[in-house]
Amino acid sequence: MRWNPPRTKMKRRIATVLVFLVLISGLAAVYANFNLKGRSGEVPEVVATVAGEEITKDELTDLLLAQAGEQGLNILIAEKLVELAAKKEEIVVSEEEIEEELADYYEYYGGKEEFAEALKKSPYSLNEIKKNLAKDLTVKKLLTPRISVSEEEIKEYYEENKEELTGDYEENKEKIKDLLFAQKMQAEYASWIQELTQEYKVENFLAGK
């Protein structure tokens, strides 16, 4: 089961890009189909049996590495680069900021209790959602100074898409600005990570394998 983020205030939420959730979606879809952790919270040595024949943790790990190992490693490298950049720039995401983002989830699902019930049916925990939101907000804080959206760009988008929009220009202005900001952030993220790769020493021992 895939976890669906809320669509309330979606234009504003798009502006946070949800960079890491997007990046890990492929791997998350693979892992979400396996209930790997036992009651102790540790991954068992035998993850499944078929007619008594064991499937081991090592076999599963080898399969996942073969299918998405380098992609997963690149995600982890990007996360580490963001952590280093945030430390350098003294970027901090507060619990209040995370709760503000979570408020959109609560609103979409009809309240905090309803959200908690929906979360139980997903492969994610509240702690994982919070961690990803913190990463998203960190990336947004780091990239925001590099991105600007002009009035002309907003007007151009409105003129090209006004037949699909509800309301006049002023009613849509902020939503359009957030959407354009999100598009620019997505485009900027890849080049920014490349810059960080040059700034910090990165050695990828899976590259090309």
C-alpha positions as CSV (number, residue, x, y, z in Angstrom):
1,M,0.0,0.0,0.0
2,R,1.4,3.4,-1.0
3,W,1.1,6.3,1.5
4,N,-0.8,9.2,-0.1
5,P,0.1,12.7,1.1
6,P,-2.8,15.1,1.6
7,R,-4.1,17.2,-1.2
8,T,-5.3,20.1,0.9
9,K,-3.3,23.2,0.2
10,M,-1.6,21.1,-2.4
11,K,-0.1,24.1,-4.3
12,R,1.7,25.2,-1.1
13,R,2.7,21.7,-0.3
14,I,4.2,21.2,-3.8
15,A,6.4,24.2,-3.0
16,T,8.1,22.1,-0.3
17,V,8.8,19.6,-3.2
18,L,8.9,16.6,-0.9
19,V,12.2,15.9,-2.5
20,F,13.2,12.9,-0.4
21,L,9.8,11.3,-0.5
22,V,9.8,11.5,-4.3
23,L,13.4,10.2,-4.5
24,I,12.7,7.2,-2.2
25,S,9.3,6.3,-3.7
26,G,10.7,3.6,-5.8
27,L,12.6,1.9,-3.0
28,A,9.7,2.5,-0.6
29,A,7.4,0.6,-2.9
30,V,9.7,-2.4,-2.7
31,Y,10.3,-2.4,1.0
32,A,6.6,-1.6,1.8
33,N,5.6,-5.0,0.5
34,F,7.7,-6.7,3.2
35,N,7.1,-6.8,6.9
36,L,10.7,-7.2,7.7
37,K,10.9,-6.3,11.3
38,G,10.0,-8.7,14.0
39,R,8.5,-7.7,17.4
40,S,12.0,-6.8,18.7
41,G,12.3,-4.2,15.9
42,E,15.2,-6.2,14.3
43,V,15.1,-7.7,10.9
44,P,15.0,-11.5,11.4
45,E,17.6,-13.7,9.8
46,V,14.8,-15.7,8.0
47,V,12.4,-13.3,6.5
48,A,9.9,-15.8,5.1
49,T,9.4,-19.5,4.4
50,V,7.8,-21.2,1.4
51,A,6.7,-24.8,2.0
52,G,9.3,-24.9,4.8
53,E,12.1,-23.6,2.6
54,E,13.7,-20.5,4.1
55,I,14.2,-17.2,2.5
56,T,17.0,-15.4,4.4
57,K,17.6,-11.8,5.1
58,D,20.9,-12.0,3.1
59,E,19.0,-13.3,0.0
60,L,16.5,-10.4,0.3
61,T,19.3,-7.9,0.8
62,D,21.2,-9.2,-2.2
63,L,18.1,-9.0,-4.4
64,L,17.3,-5.4,-3.3
65,L,20.9,-4.3,-3.8
66,A,20.9,-5.9,-7.3
67,Q,17.6,-4.2,-8.2
68,A,18.1,-0.7,-6.7
69,G,21.3,-0.7,-4.7
70,E,23.0,2.2,-6.5
71,Q,19.8,4.2,-6.6
72,G,19.4,3.7,-2.9
73,L,23.0,4.6,-2.2
74,N,22.7,7.8,-4.3
75,I,19.7,8.7,-2.1
76,L,21.7,8.2,1.0
77,I,24.6,10.2,-0.4
78,A,22.2,13.0,-1.2
79,E,20.8,12.9,2.3
80,K,24.3,13.1,3.8
81,L,25.2,16.0,1.5
82,V,22.1,17.9,2.6
83,E,23.0,17.2,6.3
84,L,26.4,18.7,5.7
85,A,25.1,21.7,3.9
86,A,22.5,22.3,6.6
87,K,25.2,22.1,9.3
88,K,27.3,24.6,7.4
89,E,24.5,27.0,7.0
90,E,23.2,26.4,10.5
91,I,19.8,25.4,9.2
92,V,17.4,24.0,11.8
93,V,13.9,22.7,11.4
94,S,11.8,23.1,14.6
95,E,9.1,20.8,15.9
96,E,6.6,23.6,15.4
97,E,7.4,23.8,11.7
98,I,7.0,20.1,11.3
99,E,3.6,20.2,13.2
100,E,2.5,23.0,10.9
101,E,3.2,20.8,7.9
102,L,1.4,17.9,9.6
103,A,-1.6,20.1,10.1
104,D,-2.3,19.7,6.3
105,Y,-2.4,16.0,6.8
106,Y,-4.8,16.2,9.7
107,E,-7.0,18.5,7.7
108,Y,-7.1,16.3,4.7
109,Y,-7.9,13.1,6.6
110,G,-10.6,14.9,8.7
111,G,-8.7,15.3,12.0
112,K,-5.7,14.0,14.0
113,E,-7.5,10.8,15.0
114,E,-8.5,10.0,11.5
115,F,-5.0,10.6,10.3
116,A,-3.7,8.2,12.9
117,E,-6.1,5.6,11.7
118,A,-5.0,6.1,8.1
119,L,-1.4,5.9,9.2
120,K,-2.0,2.5,10.7
121,K,-3.0,1.1,7.3
122,S,0.2,2.5,5.6
123,P,3.7,1.2,5.7
124,Y,4.9,4.4,7.4
125,S,5.1,5.5,11.0
126,L,4.4,9.0,12.3
127,N,8.1,9.3,13.2
128,E,9.1,8.4,9.6
129,I,6.6,11.0,8.2
130,K,8.1,13.6,10.6
131,K,11.6,12.8,9.6
132,N,10.8,13.1,5.9
133,L,9.0,16.4,6.5
134,A,12.1,17.7,8.4
135,K,14.3,16.7,5.4
136,D,11.9,18.4,3.0
137,L,11.8,21.6,5.0
138,T,15.6,21.6,5.3
139,V,16.0,21.3,1.5
140,K,13.5,24.1,1.0
141,K,15.3,26.4,3.4
142,L,18.6,25.7,1.7
143,L,17.3,26.2,-1.8
144,T,14.9,29.1,-1.3
145,P,17.7,31.8,-1.6
146,R,18.6,30.4,-5.0
147,I,15.1,30.6,-6.5
148,S,12.8,33.5,-7.4
149,V,9.5,33.7,-9.2
150,S,8.7,37.0,-11.0
151,E,5.4,38.7,-11.4
152,E,5.7,38.3,-15.1
153,E,6.1,34.5,-14.8
154,I,3.0,34.3,-12.6
155,K,1.0,36.4,-15.1
156,E,2.2,34.3,-18.0
157,Y,1.2,31.1,-16.3
158,Y,-2.2,32.5,-15.5
159,E,-2.9,33.6,-19.0
160,E,-1.8,30.2,-20.4
161,N,-3.9,28.3,-17.9
162,K,-6.8,30.5,-16.8
163,E,-9.4,28.4,-18.5
164,E,-8.5,25.5,-16.2
165,L,-8.4,27.7,-13.0
166,T,-11.2,28.8,-10.8
167,G,-11.2,32.5,-9.8
168,D,-9.4,35.6,-11.1
169,Y,-5.7,36.4,-11.2
170,E,-5.6,37.7,-7.6
171,E,-7.3,34.6,-6.3
172,N,-4.8,32.3,-8.0
173,K,-1.6,34.4,-7.7
174,E,-0.2,32.7,-4.6
175,K,-1.0,29.2,-5.8
176,I,0.6,29.9,-9.1
177,K,3.7,31.3,-7.4
178,D,4.0,28.2,-5.2
179,L,3.6,25.9,-8.2
180,L,6.3,27.7,-10.2
181,F,8.5,27.8,-7.1
182,A,8.1,24.0,-6.8
183,Q,9.0,23.5,-10.5
184,K,12.1,25.6,-10.1
185,M,13.1,23.8,-6.9
186,Q,12.8,20.4,-8.6
187,A,15.0,21.6,-11.4
188,E,17.5,23.3,-9.1
189,Y,17.8,20.3,-6.7
190,A,19.8,18.1,-9.1
191,S,22.3,20.7,-10.0
192,W,22.6,21.8,-6.4
193,I,23.4,18.2,-5.3
194,Q,26.1,18.1,-8.1
195,E,27.6,21.2,-6.6
196,L,27.6,19.7,-3.2
197,T,29.2,16.5,-4.6
198,Q,32.1,18.7,-5.9
199,E,32.3,20.6,-2.6
200,Y,32.5,17.5,-0.4
201,K,34.5,14.4,-1.1
202,V,32.1,11.6,-2.3
203,E,33.3,8.1,-3.2
204,N,30.7,5.8,-4.5
205,F,32.0,2.2,-4.5
206,L,28.9,0.8,-6.2
207,A,29.1,3.2,-9.2
208,G,29.3,1.3,-12.5
209,K,28.7,-2.1,-10.9
